[in-house]
Amino acid sequence: MSADLATLQGELRQIPFLQVDRYLFSHAFGDKTVVVPKEDIVSLLGYLKETKKYDFFVDLCGVDYPTRPQRFDVVYHLLNTTNGDRIRIKTQVGEGEGVDSIINLWRGADWFEREAYDMFGIRFNGHPNLRRILTHHQFKGHPLRKDYEANQQQSCTTTLPIHFDNEPGQPGNELNPKYVPLNIGPSHPAMHGTLRVMVELDGETIVRANCEIGYLHRCFEKMAETHPYQQVIPYTDRLNYCSAPMNNIGYCKTVEKILGVDIPPKAKAIRIILAELSRIMDHIIAIGTGGVDLGALSAFFHLFAYRERIYEIFEKLCGARLTVSLMRIGGVVNEPPPGWYDEILEFCRHMDKEIDEISRLLLDNKIFVKRTRGVLPVKAQDALAWGYTGPMLRASGVPLDLRKLTPYYGYEQLDFSVPVGSTGDIYDRYVVRIEEMRQSVKIVRQVCQNIPEGDYTIRDKSIVLPPKKEVYGNIEGLMNHFMLIMKGLRPPAGEVYDATESANGELGFYLVSDGSAAPYRLKVRPPCFAIYQSFPYVVRGGQIADAIATVASMNIIAGELDR
């Protein structure tokens, strides 16, 4: 047990209402884990929050162990936003049993508890709206249980009427006759074909709102359980397809953590370059399409020319443009071609001017400013309670960025700043993203000018396929290739959580390995899942046009939202 975990154990022993003698403390793969009785969950998490030891709720998920008497693990991940320290709290729940809800501690646990109920059937006592969230209302069974077949598909033949969440004195299944109910999406252009928003209107003012998601649920986590580790990489591309390499990086970094390997400096540098180019590309899409939703079409066309240039850079490295699969566990896919870094530096030179141009097109536009400044702001304490990360949280005035809080790949050696807003309104969200593009250009330029020597991947024959010339040129290379393909990559048994600062915020992967060639459980913590659950509360009191602008500023990507 680590010293800080032993200290925590000693502190918890001083609390009379906790059953600390029944706790299991462990420290493996760099993660601190405490297994507690389900009766202590709310009390323990409440203590950790109130004492600010771990003040931020990151994620909640289930894991199925069908041969165990207490079949399910309920797993909570918490973060200390001051020093970046993390902890995993686990409890076991039997079939048909439940655990107390923690939404009174963190509002952001709402959708995460509903997801665990939907995927596993775990009940959360006291949750006011415990119903399916990713699967449809006609769905039978719980798809992430081990006894649910991966190819068992179920169609939906009806649509639910307009409905709202239950609140005190306002049951969600009853519409108020004084107000006008309205569907916005999923076919409405502003909802991008994948989001359904239901509202009650008093004139143009939104009295109540609710979200229905799951229209793009592609079973990423179930697919990961049935595919070898390396073959999961292309599926990560399809999470946030607007910045696919960042998903590759997050997943590979998690697997490398449980393997205990450190990738070469050159691979780290290339990953930073690809991540920051992806951040620029993602923000281009967020700002450009957000402008379209507000009527600013010129900015969209202007920005997308530069998105295409990034695609061309990706294409020269791997041959693909959108879903690129640029990473490999242990490094990156290829050695960059001659002149690749120079082309990126040339792009940075043009992008600097382009960012100034987009600032003039949007932030200096009186119509855009009136549509966004002071509109539906989110206070810092509310953003933290909902689990905001990334530009949305920083727009509310909280300077939380994992590249600074818990640096990785050498970010701590780079000169860049973290843009922060003040009011958390729609305008600040755009300002933060535009400034982040400037900082990403700055980062990319620094790295491209100082590329380390060496290999672009590790050369561990149990992890990485040998070069083709070795496969075709000698028997040892051929056998190494054959064994890795047939046996597969096999991390040690255990569990890890790792996170990166993606374009929308904290992208986390919780990996459970049983020592086999495929993940036993792979849970994704998508940044916009936590953000979007706050939408009905953020838009309340605003107008319909404000709701459209809010969705755009949240940059909801359905691929990572629904997975």
Long-range contacts (C-beta under 8 A, 24 or more apart in sequence): 1-25, 1-26, 1-27, 2-27, 2-32, 4-32, 4-85, 5-32, 5-34, 8-32, 8-34, 8-53, 8-87, 12-44, 12-47, 15-47, 17-43, 18-43, 18-44, 18-47, 28-494, 28-495, 29-257, 29-258, 29-260, 29-494, 29-495, 29-496, 30-257, 30-496, 31-86, 31-88, 31-495, 31-496, 31-497, 32-86, 32-87, 32-88, 33-87, 33-88, 33-89, 33-90, 33-495, 34-87, 34-88, 34-89, 34-90, 35-90, 35-91, 35-92, 36-89, 36-90, 36-91, 37-91, 38-74, 38-91, 38-92, 38-93, 38-97, 38-99, 38-100, 40-91, 41-74, 41-76, 41-89, 41-91, 41-99, 41-100, 41-102, 42-100, 42-102, 42-104, 42-105, 44-89, 45-76, 45-78, 45-89, 45-102, 45-105, 46-105, 48-78, 48-87, 48-89, 49-105, 49-106, 52-80, 52-82, 53-80, 54-78, 54-79, 54-80, 54-85, 54-86, 54-87, 55-79, 55-80, 55-81, 55-82, 55-384, 56-80, 56-81, 56-384, 56-387, 57-102, 57-105, 57-106, 57-108, 57-109, 57-387, 58-86, 58-387, 58-499, 58-506, 58-508, 58-525, 59-112, 59-497, 59-508, 59-510, 59-523, 59-525, 60-102, 60-109, 60-112, 60-113, 60-115, 60-116, 61-112, 61-115, 61-116, 61-510, 61-523, 62-116, 62-119, 62-120, 62-122, 62-144, 63-512, 63-520, 63-521, 64-120, 64-144, 64-145, 64-146, 64-521, 66-145, 66-146, 66-147, 68-92, 69-94, 70-94, 71-95, 72-120, 72-122, 74-99, 74-116, 74-122, 75-510, 75-523, 76-102, 77-497, 77-508, 77-510, 77-525, 81-384, 81-398, 81-400, 81-405, 83-405, 84-402, 84-405, 84-406, 86-497, 88-495, 88-497, 93-122, 95-121, 96-123, 97-123, 98-122, 98-123, 98-124, 98-125, 99-123, 99-124, 99-125, 100-124, 100-125, 100-126, 101-125, 101-126, 101-127, 103-127, 106-385, 106-387, 107-385, 107-386, 107-534, 108-385, 108-386, 108-387, 108-530, 108-533, 108-534, 110-533, 111-529, 111-530, 111-533, 112-529, 112-530, 118-142, 119-143, 119-144, 119-145, 119-221, 120-144, 120-145, 121-145, 128-165, 128-166, 128-167, 129-165, 129-166, 129-172, 132-214, 133-213, 133-214, 134-213, 134-214, 134-217, 134-562, 134-563, 135-214, 135-217, 136-214, 143-219, 143-222, 144-221, 144-222, 150-219, 150-222, 150-223, 150-225, 150-226, 160-212, 162-198, 162-210, 163-198, 163-210, 164-198, 164-200, 164-208, 164-209, 164-210, 164-536, 165-210, 165-536, 170-208, 172-210, 175-200, 176-200, 176-207, 176-208, 178-202, 179-207, 179-208, 182-544, 184-544, 184-547, 184-548, 186-215, 190-293, 190-548, 190-551, 190-552, 191-551, 192-556, 192-558, 194-558, 194-561, 194-562, 195-551, 195-556, 195-558, 197-535, 197-547, 197-551, 199-539, 199-544, 199-547, 201-544, 204-543, 204-544, 204-545, 205-541, 205-542, 205-543, 206-539, 206-540, 206-541, 206-542, 206-543, 206-544, 206-546, 206-547, 207-540, 208-536, 208-540, 209-535, 209-536, 209-539, 209-540, 209-547, 210-536, 211-532, 211-533, 211-535, 211-536, 213-532, 213-558, 213-561, 213-562, 214-562, 215-558, 215-562, 216-558, 216-559, 216-561, 216-562, 217-562, 217-563, 218-559, 218-562, 218-563, 219-563, 220-524, 220-563, 221-521, 221-522, 221-523, 221-524, 221-563, 224-518, 224-519, 224-522, 225-518, 225-519, 225-520, 225-521, 225-522, 226-518, 227-518, 228-488, 228-489, 228-517, 228-518, 229-255, 229-329, 229-488, 229-489, 229-491, 229-517, 229-518, 229-519, 230-328, 230-329, 230-489, 232-519, 232-522, 233-325, 233-327, 233-328, 233-329, 234-323, 234-325, 237-322, 237-323, 237-324, 237-325, 238-323, 238-559, 239-507, 239-524, 239-526, 239-557, 239-559, 239-560, 239-563, 240-282, 240-502, 240-503, 240-504, 240-507, 240-526, 240-557, 240-559, 240-560, 241-322, 241-323, 241-557, 241-559, 242-281, 242-282, 242-285, 242-286, 242-503, 242-557, 243-278, 243-279, 243-281, 243-282, 243-502, 243-503, 244-278, 244-322, 244-323, 244-324, 244-325, 244-326, 245-271, 245-274, 245-275, 245-277, 245-278, 245-314, 245-324, 245-326, 245-327, 246-275, 246-278, 246-279, 246-282, 246-500, 246-502, 246-503, 246-507, 247-502, 247-507, 247-560, 248-324, 248-325, 248-326, 248-327, 249-274, 249-275, 249-327, 249-500, 250-498, 250-499, 250-500, 250-502, 250-507, 250-508, 250-509, 251-327, 251-509, 252-327, 252-328, 252-329, 252-330, 253-408, 253-498, 253-500, 254-496, 254-497, 254-498, 254-509, 254-511, 255-329, 255-489, 255-491, 255-511, 256-329, 256-330, 257-496, 257-498, 258-491, 258-492, 258-494, 258-495, 258-496, 258-511, 258-513, 259-329, 259-463, 259-491, 259-492, 261-330, 261-458, 261-460, 261-463, 263-330, 263-331, 263-457, 263-458, 264-331, 264-452, 264-454, 264-455, 264-456, 264-457, 264-458, 265-410, 265-452, 265-454, 266-451, 266-452, 266-453, 266-454, 266-455, 266-456, 267-330, 267-331, 267-332, 267-455, 267-456, 267-457, 267-458, 268-409, 268-410, 269-409, 269-410, 269-447, 269-450, 269-451, 269-452, 270-332, 270-336, 270-456, 271-327, 271-332, 271-409, 272-409, 272-410, 272-411, 272-414, 272-443, 272-444, 272-447, 273-344, 273-444, 273-447, 273-448, 274-314, 274-326, 274-332, 275-500, 276-440, 276-441, 276-443, 276-444, 276-447, 277-310, 277-313, 277-314, 277-344, 277-440, 277-444, 278-310, 278-503, 279-436, 279-437, 279-440, 279-502, 279-503, 280-306, 280-310, 280-351, 280-437, 280-440, 280-441, 281-307, 281-310, 281-311, 282-503, 282-504, 282-555, 283-391, 283-433, 283-434, 283-436, 283-437, 283-503, 284-437, 285-555, 286-433, 286-503, 286-552, 286-555, 287-358, 287-362, 287-430, 287-433, 287-434, 289-552, 290-430, 290-549, 290-552, 290-553, 290-555, 291-362, 291-368, 293-548, 293-549, 293-551, 293-552, 294-368, 294-371, 294-372, 294-548, 294-549, 294-552, 295-367, 296-361, 296-362, 296-365, 296-367, 296-368, 298-361, 299-358, 299-361, 299-362, 302-354, 302-357, 302-358, 302-361, 303-354, 303-358, 306-347, 306-350, 306-351, 306-354, 309-347, 309-350, 310-347, 313-340, 313-343, 313-344, 313-347, 316-340, 316-343, 328-457, 328-464, 329-463, 329-464, 329-489, 330-457, 330-458, 330-460, 330-463, 330-464, 331-455, 331-456, 331-457, 331-458, 331-464, 332-456, 332-457, 334-456, 335-456, 336-456, 341-448, 341-451, 344-444, 344-448, 345-445, 345-448, 345-449, 348-441, 348-444, 348-445, 348-448, 351-437, 351-441, 352-438, 352-441, 355-434, 355-437, 355-438, 355-441, 358-434, 359-434, 362-430, 362-434, 363-427, 363-430, 363-431, 363-434, 369-427, 371-426, 371-545, 371-549, 372-425, 372-426, 372-427, 372-430, 372-549, 372-553, 373-425, 373-426, 373-427, 374-423, 374-425, 374-427, 375-425, 375-426, 375-427, 375-542, 375-546, 375-549, 375-550, 376-425, 376-426, 376-538, 376-539, 376-542, 376-546, 376-549, 376-550, 377-423, 377-424, 377-425, 377-428, 378-424, 378-425, 378-534, 378-538, 379-424, 380-424, 382-534, 383-424, 386-530, 386-531, 386-533, 386-534, 387-530, 387-531, 388-505, 388-530, 388-531, 388-534, 389-504, 389-505, 389-506, 389-527, 389-530, 389-531, 390-501, 390-502, 390-503, 390-504, 390-505, 390-506, 390-527, 391-429, 391-432, 391-433, 391-436, 391-503, 391-504, 391-505, 391-555, 392-429, 392-504, 392-505, 392-531, 392-554, 393-505, 394-418, 394-419, 394-420, 394-421, 394-432, 395-420, 395-421, 395-423, 395-424, 395-425, 395-428, 395-429, 395-431, 395-432, 396-421, 396-423, 396-424, 396-428, 397-421, 397-422, 397-423, 397-424, 401-501, 402-499, 402-500, 402-501, 402-506, 403-501, 408-500, 411-443, 414-443, 414-446, 414-447, 415-442, 415-446, 416-442, 416-443, 426-549, 426-550, 426-553, 429-553, 429-554, 430-553, 462-489, 462-490, 463-489, 487-517, 488-516, 488-517, 488-518, 489-517, 490-515, 490-516, 490-517, 491-515, 499-525, 502-527, 503-555, 504-528, 504-531, 504-555, 504-557, 504-560, 505-530, 505-531, 507-560, 524-560, 524-563, 526-560, 526-561, 526-563, 527-560, 528-554, 528-555, 528-556, 528-557, 528-560, 528-561, 529-560, 529-561, 531-556, 532-556, 532-561
